[in-house]
Amino acid sequence: MTAPGIRVPVAASVSSEAIVPVRALRFVERAAAGAGVLFVGVVRDHDHGRSVTALEYLAHPSAAGVLTATVQRVLLGHPGVLAVQAQHRTGPLRIGEPAFVVAVSGAHRGDAFAACEDIVEQAKARVPIWKRQVFTDGTEEWVNCP
């Protein structure tokens, strides 16, 4: 999907399917690209000094559309970007599994790095995805949940 005036291939998804980061990088490969940037957010075993044993992501039905719109909005400020793929996982995840991946190709590394960072930050702020963490003491916490 691309926004009016933007001719950059964008693939954005929110699903329970496992994320394979190298596939995202392959999607953004272009002959004109001088840079390919890959961000992989993985499930860690701790949060704020507490040990995490389990994690689950839930998403609003609009999440994929919001992620797509967020990527397209970010691209307006990064004209050197050639392609983007962003995927967020839902459902239960194990420690070490990829939860969010963003791949960006660009004519030059500066725009690719900047766009990747902007997409990650804006997606985290805008996309309606909530995280439930279970700690070793049996307590749980919802993150980004109103």
N, CA, C and O of each residue as an XYZ file, in Angstrom:
584
protein
N       0.838     -1.186      0.000
C       0.000      0.000      0.000
C       0.879      1.244      0.000
O       1.918      1.268      0.659
N       0.478      2.254     -0.718
C       1.209      3.519     -0.689
C       0.222      4.669     -0.598
O      -0.901      4.580     -1.093
N       0.646      5.731      0.029
C      -0.183      6.919      0.151
C      -0.120      7.699     -1.154
O       0.826      7.542     -1.926
N      -1.134      8.552     -1.410
C      -1.091      9.374     -2.615
C       0.204     10.170     -2.679
O       0.595     10.806     -1.700
N       0.857     10.136     -3.811
C       2.100     10.858     -3.995
C       3.333     10.083     -3.567
O       4.459     10.505     -3.834
N       3.128      8.947     -2.901
C       4.262      8.130     -2.462
C       4.312      6.884     -3.321
O       3.326      6.156     -3.428
N       5.456      6.639     -3.931
C       5.604      5.472     -4.799
C       6.593      4.474     -4.200
O       7.409      3.878     -4.905
N       6.500      4.313     -2.918
C       7.389      3.407     -2.201
C       6.597      2.165     -1.808
O       5.545      2.285     -1.180
N       7.078      0.975     -2.165
C       6.388     -0.239     -1.723
C       6.423     -0.353     -0.196
O       7.483     -0.283      0.426
N       5.240     -0.530      0.385
C       5.109     -0.675      1.830
C       4.307     -1.932      2.113
O       3.213     -2.111      1.580
N       4.848     -2.797      2.948
C       4.112     -3.959      3.442
C       4.057     -3.821      4.953
O       5.094     -3.757      5.613
N       2.855     -3.776      5.501
C       2.699     -3.649      6.948
C       1.656     -4.653      7.407
O       0.596     -4.788      6.794
N       1.964     -5.359      8.494
C       1.021     -6.360      8.987
C       1.097     -6.489     10.499
O       2.119     -6.213     11.127
N      -0.022     -6.918     11.054
C      -0.126     -7.243     12.469
C      -0.825     -8.591     12.505
O      -1.996     -8.694     12.140
N      -0.113     -9.630     12.946
C      -0.709    -10.970     12.933
C      -0.005    -11.896     13.917
O       1.020    -11.551     14.504
N      -0.585    -13.077     14.078
C      -0.010    -14.075     14.982
C       1.055    -14.930     14.300
O       1.656    -15.798     14.934
N       1.288    -14.690     13.018
C       2.304    -15.463     12.296
C       3.710    -15.118     12.789
O       4.014    -13.963     13.086
N       4.548    -16.134     12.868
C       5.933    -15.925     13.291
C       6.636    -14.959     12.340
O       6.399    -14.973     11.132
N       7.490    -14.134     12.897
C       8.251    -13.167     12.109
C       9.605    -13.767     11.753
O      10.313    -14.292     12.612
N       9.951    -13.680     10.473
C      11.262    -14.120      9.993
C      11.969    -12.862      9.477
O      11.722    -12.438      8.348
N      12.844    -12.263     10.290
C      13.442    -10.980      9.935
C      14.097    -10.929      8.561
O      13.985     -9.915      7.871
N      14.773    -11.986      8.148
C      15.461    -11.956      6.856
C      14.470    -11.791      5.700
O      14.826    -11.231      4.663
N      13.252    -12.262      5.863
C      12.238    -12.069      4.809
C      11.897    -10.596      4.638
O      11.691    -10.124      3.520
N      11.841     -9.878      5.746
C      11.560     -8.444      5.674
C      12.683     -7.723      4.938
O      12.435     -6.838      4.119
N      13.910     -8.107      5.239
C      15.053     -7.486      4.567
C      15.042     -7.807      3.078
O      15.353     -6.949      2.253
N      14.692     -9.018      2.742
C      14.607     -9.385      1.315
C      13.530     -8.580      0.594
O      13.711     -8.189     -0.559
N      12.400     -8.329      1.277
C      11.312     -7.571      0.668
C      11.767     -6.180      0.246
O      11.323     -5.671     -0.784
N      12.646     -5.559      1.027
C      13.041     -4.178      0.738
C      14.262     -4.063     -0.170
O      14.665     -2.955     -0.524
N      14.854     -5.191     -0.550
C      16.024     -5.137     -1.438
C      15.661     -4.471     -2.761
O      14.651     -4.800     -3.383
N      16.496     -3.537     -3.176
C      16.310     -2.835     -4.446
C      17.685     -2.590     -5.052
O      18.655     -2.374     -4.325
N      17.774     -2.623     -6.366
C      19.048     -2.387     -7.047
C      19.573     -0.981     -6.769
O      20.784     -0.766     -6.740
N      18.669     -0.024     -6.566
C      19.070      1.359     -6.324
C      19.444      1.627     -4.868
O      19.880      2.728     -4.534
N      19.277      0.638     -4.008
C      19.523      0.844     -2.576
C      21.008      0.785     -2.244
O      21.718     -0.141     -2.636
N      21.451      1.795     -1.516
C      22.803      1.788     -0.984
C      22.812      1.330      0.461
O      23.874      1.136      1.054
N      21.608      1.156      1.034
C      21.504      0.733      2.433
C      20.233     -0.064      2.660
O      19.179      0.218      2.091
N      20.370     -1.061      3.503
C      19.225     -1.811      4.007
C      19.353     -1.848      5.515
O      20.372     -2.293      6.043
N      18.328     -1.384      6.213
C      18.357     -1.312      7.671
C      17.276     -2.231      8.218
O      16.147     -2.245      7.727
N      17.636     -3.002      9.246
C      16.697     -3.944      9.848
C      16.656     -3.737     11.356
O      17.682     -3.814     12.032
N      15.457     -3.473     11.878
C      15.239     -3.421     13.322
C      14.442     -4.654     13.704
O      13.418     -4.955     13.091
N      14.912     -5.366     14.720
C      14.186     -6.526     15.232
C      13.997     -6.337     16.731
O      14.957     -6.382     17.500
N      12.755     -6.125     17.136
C      12.433     -6.049     18.556
C      12.115     -7.446     19.049
O      11.224     -8.102     18.509
N      12.823     -7.912     20.057
C      12.635     -9.276     20.559
C      12.109     -9.250     21.994
O      12.288     -8.271     22.718
N      11.465    -10.331     22.384
C      10.942    -10.470     23.739
C      12.114    -10.714     24.683
O      12.876    -11.666     24.511
N      12.247     -9.858     25.667
C      13.346    -10.006     26.626
C      12.836    -10.661     27.914
O      11.631    -10.732     28.157
N      13.766    -11.130     28.718
C      13.416    -11.875     29.928
C      13.245    -11.001     31.168
O      13.143    -11.521     32.279
N      13.214     -9.692     30.992
C      13.059     -8.792     32.131
C      12.399     -7.493     31.693
O      12.403     -7.150     30.511
N      11.837     -6.781     32.651
C      11.293     -5.452     32.402
C      11.318     -4.684     33.718
O      10.745     -5.129     34.713
N      11.973     -3.549     33.724
C      12.094     -2.700     34.913
C      12.584     -3.490     36.127
O      12.053     -3.346     37.228
N      13.600     -4.326     35.914
C      14.211     -5.063     37.007
C      13.460     -6.307     37.457
O      13.862     -6.952     38.426
N      12.384     -6.651     36.775
C      11.603     -7.838     37.138
C      11.759     -8.894     36.052
O      11.810     -8.570     34.865
N      11.834    -10.152     36.459
C      11.981    -11.256     35.506
C      10.642    -11.578     34.851
O       9.630    -11.758     35.527
N      10.658    -11.646     33.530
C       9.462    -11.953     32.739
C       9.523    -13.417     32.322
O      10.554    -13.894     31.847
N       8.402    -14.130     32.503
C       8.349    -15.542     32.097
C       7.475    -15.759     30.873
O       7.656    -16.735     30.145
N       6.530    -14.859     30.641
C       5.627    -15.007     29.492
C       5.171    -13.632     29.030
O       5.160    -12.669     29.796
N       4.797    -13.568     27.766
C       4.362    -12.306     27.193
C       3.322    -12.589     26.114
O       3.412    -13.581     25.391
N       2.335    -11.700     26.017
C       1.301    -11.832     24.993
C       0.975    -10.447     24.456
O       0.878     -9.485     25.218
N       0.806    -10.350     23.139
C       0.376     -9.104     22.518
C      -1.044     -9.266     22.009
O      -1.383    -10.283     21.404
N      -1.875     -8.258     22.256
C      -3.224     -8.184     21.708
C      -3.305     -6.910     20.879
O      -2.681     -5.903     21.212
N      -4.078     -6.961     19.795
C      -4.183     -5.798     18.909
C      -5.640     -5.495     18.593
O      -6.461     -6.404     18.472
N      -5.948     -4.234     18.464
C      -7.263     -3.792     17.994
C      -7.380     -4.183     16.524
O      -6.367     -4.222     15.826
N      -8.582     -4.475     16.036
C      -8.734     -4.843     14.619
C      -8.196     -3.801     13.636
O      -7.870     -4.140     12.499
N      -8.101     -2.551     14.056
C      -7.591     -1.491     13.176
C      -6.068     -1.419     13.144
O      -5.513     -0.616     12.393
N      -5.383     -2.228     13.932
C      -3.932     -2.083     14.121
C      -3.133     -2.140     12.825
O      -2.223     -1.335     12.632
N      -3.451     -3.070     11.939
C      -2.687     -3.177     10.680
C      -2.853     -1.922      9.832
O      -1.886     -1.435      9.246
N      -4.065     -1.400      9.765
C      -4.307     -0.170      9.013
C      -3.603      1.021      9.624
O      -3.079      1.875      8.908
N      -3.590      1.082     10.940
C      -2.893      2.172     11.630
C      -1.389      2.057     11.406
O      -0.711      3.067     11.216
N      -0.864      0.836     11.427
C       0.565      0.642     11.165
C       0.914      1.088      9.747
O       1.915      1.773      9.538
N       0.095      0.701      8.780
C       0.326      1.112      7.387
C       0.306      2.631      7.258
O       1.198      3.216      6.642
N      -0.708      3.268      7.836
C      -0.820      4.730      7.764
C       0.352      5.407      8.464
O       0.835      6.442      8.006
N       0.806      4.835      9.558
C       1.947      5.390     10.288
C       3.209      5.339      9.438
O       3.953      6.317      9.365
N       3.451      4.207      8.799
C       4.617      4.079      7.915
C       4.529      5.104      6.793
O       5.508      5.791      6.501
N       3.376      5.210      6.170
C       3.217      6.149      5.056
C       3.431      7.591      5.497
O       4.021      8.385      4.764
N       2.958      7.931      6.682
C       3.145      9.289      7.203
C       4.632      9.569      7.431
O       5.124     10.647      7.097
N       5.335      8.605      7.995
C       6.775      8.770      8.229
C       7.514      8.963      6.909
O       8.438      9.772      6.826
N       7.113      8.227      5.882
C       7.805      8.311      4.591
C       7.739      9.694      3.963
O       8.608     10.050      3.167
N       6.737     10.469      4.301
C       6.644     11.829      3.762
C       7.878     12.654      4.124
O       8.250     13.568      3.387
N       8.507     12.340      5.242
C       9.697     13.071      5.673
C      11.013     12.422      5.285
O      12.082     12.901      5.663
N      10.937     11.329      4.527
C      12.154     10.602      4.149
C      12.103     10.229      2.665
O      11.835      9.078      2.321
N      12.357     11.196      1.795
C      12.223     10.953      0.357
C      13.230      9.965     -0.225
O      13.033      9.487     -1.342
N      14.290      9.649      0.491
C      15.289      8.718     -0.026
C      14.973      7.252      0.221
O      15.735      6.376     -0.187
N      13.853      6.976      0.888
C      13.478      5.590      1.182
C      12.923      4.928     -0.072
O      12.163      5.534     -0.827
N      13.317      3.670     -0.284
C      12.902      2.928     -1.481
C      11.851      1.863     -1.208
O      11.039      1.571     -2.086
N      11.842      1.275     -0.014
C      10.846      0.257      0.341
C      10.848      0.052      1.848
O      11.853      0.284      2.520
N       9.687     -0.393      2.378
C       9.545     -0.626      3.818
C       8.694     -1.864      4.059
O       7.699     -2.101      3.374
N       9.108     -2.641      5.043
C       8.241     -3.686      5.569
C       8.239     -3.565      7.086
O       9.293     -3.456      7.713
N       7.033     -3.584      7.672
C       6.872     -3.528      9.121
C       5.888     -4.614      9.532
O       4.799     -4.721      8.969
N       6.276     -5.416     10.513
C       5.422     -6.501     10.995
C       5.417     -6.497     12.515
O       6.468     -6.386     13.147
N       4.229     -6.620     13.098
C       4.126     -6.770     14.552
C       3.391     -8.062     14.841
O       2.380     -8.374     14.211
N       3.898     -8.789     15.775
C       3.335    -10.092     16.137
C       2.280     -9.929     17.220
O       2.377     -9.028     18.053
N       1.280    -10.792     17.212
C       0.290    -10.860     18.280
C       0.264    -12.278     18.834
O       0.846    -13.199     18.260
N      -0.418    -12.432     19.953
C      -0.530    -13.736     20.587
C       0.588    -13.962     21.583
O       1.367    -13.053     21.872
N       0.667    -15.190     22.115
C       1.725    -15.504     23.078
C       3.074    -15.639     22.382
O       3.173    -16.240     21.312
N       4.103    -15.079     22.995
C       5.467    -15.168     22.462
C       6.403    -15.664     23.550
O       6.175    -15.442     24.740
N       7.460    -16.339     23.119
C       8.476    -16.831     24.043
C       9.622    -15.816     24.136
O       9.812    -14.979     23.254
N      10.364    -15.920     25.220
C      11.552    -15.089     25.396
C      12.478    -15.323     24.195
O      12.736    -16.465     23.815
N      12.971    -14.233     23.608
C      13.885    -14.318     22.474
C      13.216    -14.285     21.111
O      13.901    -14.143     20.098
N      11.887    -14.413     21.059
C      11.206    -14.389     19.759
C      11.060    -12.960     19.250
O      10.879    -12.036     20.044
N      11.137    -12.769     17.929
C      10.881    -11.444     17.360
C       9.417    -11.044     17.556
O       8.506    -11.823     17.278
N       9.209     -9.823     18.036
C       7.867     -9.301     18.237
C       7.528     -8.208     17.224
O       6.362     -8.024     16.873
N       8.539     -7.491     16.759
C       8.314     -6.365     15.844
C       9.534     -6.247     14.952
O      10.667     -6.264     15.433
N       9.307     -6.128     13.666
C      10.415     -5.967     12.732
C      10.085     -4.828     11.773
O       8.953     -4.692     11.311
N      11.092     -4.022     11.485
C      10.979     -2.966     10.478
C      12.217     -3.059      9.601
O      13.345     -3.015     10.091
N      11.994     -3.188      8.308
C      13.089     -3.193      7.332
C      12.881     -2.013      6.393
O      11.770     -1.765      5.924
N      13.955     -1.296      6.129
C      13.896     -0.109      5.269
C      15.088     -0.135      4.329
O      16.219     -0.374      4.752
N      14.831      0.111      3.057
C      15.946      0.319      2.133
C      15.914      1.766      1.670
O      14.858      2.389      1.562
N      17.101      2.275      1.402
C      17.202      3.652      0.960
C      18.397      3.837      0.055
O      19.317      3.020      0.027
N      18.361      4.919     -0.677
C      19.475      5.231     -1.560
C      20.752      5.430     -0.741
O      21.849      5.095     -1.190
N      20.594      5.981      0.469
C      21.726      6.251      1.356
C      21.387      5.819      2.779
O      20.215      5.789      3.154
N      22.394      5.488      3.565
C      22.169      4.945      4.900
C      21.488      5.928      5.849
O      20.692      5.517      6.694
N      21.786      7.205      5.724
C      21.214      8.186      6.649
C      19.701      8.178      6.645
O      19.070      8.128      7.701
N      19.116      8.227      5.456
C      17.660      8.235      5.368
C      17.070      6.892      5.787
O      16.012      6.848      6.415
N      17.744      5.801      5.446
C      17.237      4.474      5.822
C      17.234      4.313      7.343
O      16.247      3.846      7.911
N      18.332      4.695      8.008
C      18.389      4.602      9.468
C      17.351      5.516     10.117
O      16.631      5.098     11.024
N      17.277      6.758      9.652
C      16.347      7.719     10.248
C      14.899      7.282     10.063
O      14.097      7.376     10.992
N      14.565      6.809      8.877
C      13.194      6.359      8.625
C      12.857      5.152      9.484
O      11.758      5.069     10.031
N      13.783      4.222      9.608
C      13.553      3.035     10.426
C      13.276      3.438     11.876
O      12.315      2.966     12.483
N      14.108      4.296     12.417
C      13.899      4.742     13.799
C      12.566      5.467     13.954
O      11.842      5.230     14.921
N      12.240      6.342     13.016
C      10.969      7.073     13.087
C       9.775      6.124     13.014
O       8.792      6.309     13.731
N       9.854      5.117     12.159
C       8.756      4.150     12.051
C       8.581      3.403     13.365
O       7.457      3.247     13.842
N       9.672      2.942     13.953
C       9.596      2.218     15.230
C       8.967      3.106     16.304
O       8.047      2.675     17.000
N       9.449      4.332     16.446
C       8.944      5.226     17.493
C       7.485      5.604     17.266
O       6.686      5.592     18.202
N       7.135      5.939     16.027
C       5.756      6.333     15.737
C       4.790      5.154     15.869
O       3.670      5.321     16.353
N       5.217      3.976     15.446
C       4.360      2.788     15.576
C       4.103      2.497     17.050
O       2.977      2.192     17.443
N       5.136      2.591     17.849
C       4.994      2.327     19.285
C       4.008      3.308     19.922
O       3.264      2.943     20.833
N       4.004      4.542     19.446
C       3.133      5.573     20.007
C       1.704      5.518     19.466
O       0.773      5.924     20.162
N       1.508      5.022     18.236
C       0.207      5.153     17.581
C      -0.582      3.861     17.367
O      -1.813      3.884     17.381
N       0.096      2.754     17.174
C      -0.599      1.519     16.797
C      -1.225      0.883     18.043
O      -0.537      0.671     19.042
N      -2.535      0.576     17.988
C      -3.221      0.031     19.166
C      -2.903     -1.450     19.408
O      -3.669     -2.347     19.055
N      -1.741     -1.658     20.026
C      -1.282     -2.994     20.409
C      -0.940     -2.936     21.894
O      -0.291     -2.001     22.361
N      -1.393     -3.961     22.629
C      -1.189     -3.997     24.066
C      -0.415     -5.243     24.448
O      -0.579     -6.307     23.851
N       0.428     -5.090     25.451
C       1.303     -6.182     25.883
C       0.932     -6.605     27.305
O       0.787     -5.776     28.203
N       0.784     -7.921     27.481
C       0.572     -8.489     28.820
C       1.819     -9.275     29.192
O       2.210    -10.218     28.503
N       2.435     -8.868     30.296
C       3.640     -9.540     30.772
C       3.313    -10.325     32.036
O       2.580     -9.846     32.901
N       3.857    -11.526     32.135
C       3.725    -12.336     33.345
C       5.116    -12.438     33.966
O       6.094    -12.768     33.295
N       5.178    -12.147     35.261
C       6.454    -12.136     35.966
C       6.657    -13.430     36.763
O       5.709    -14.180     36.997
N       7.893    -13.676     37.170
C       8.220    -14.920     37.881
C       7.449    -15.072     39.188
O       7.251    -16.195     39.653
N       7.012    -13.973     39.789
C       6.246    -14.072     41.040
C       4.763    -14.344     40.794
O       3.975    -14.397     41.738
N       4.380    -14.519     39.516
C       2.992    -14.831     39.177
C       2.126    -13.621     38.893
O       0.998    -13.768     38.422
N       2.633    -12.421     39.172
C       1.855    -11.223     38.869
C       1.961    -10.916     37.384
O       2.852    -11.409     36.693
N       1.042    -10.098     36.911
C       1.079     -9.702     35.504
C       0.827     -8.214     35.375
O       0.329     -7.564     36.294
N       1.181     -7.692     34.214
C       1.064     -6.259     33.950
C       0.674     -6.061     32.495
O       1.210     -6.710     31.597
N      -0.273     -5.148     32.278
C      -0.627     -4.736     30.920
C       0.136     -3.454     30.611
O       0.182     -2.537     31.431
N       0.732     -3.398     29.427
C       1.516     -2.238     29.008
C       0.837     -1.612     27.797
O       0.382     -2.318     26.896
N       0.770     -0.274     27.780
C       0.126      0.485     26.698
C      -1.357      0.191     26.597
O      -1.935      0.279     25.514
N      -1.975     -0.155     27.705
C      -3.398     -0.478     27.717
C      -4.134      0.612     28.487
O      -3.882      0.823     29.674
N      -5.053      1.308     27.797
C      -5.766      2.404     28.480
C      -6.667      1.902     29.600
O      -7.329      2.699     30.264
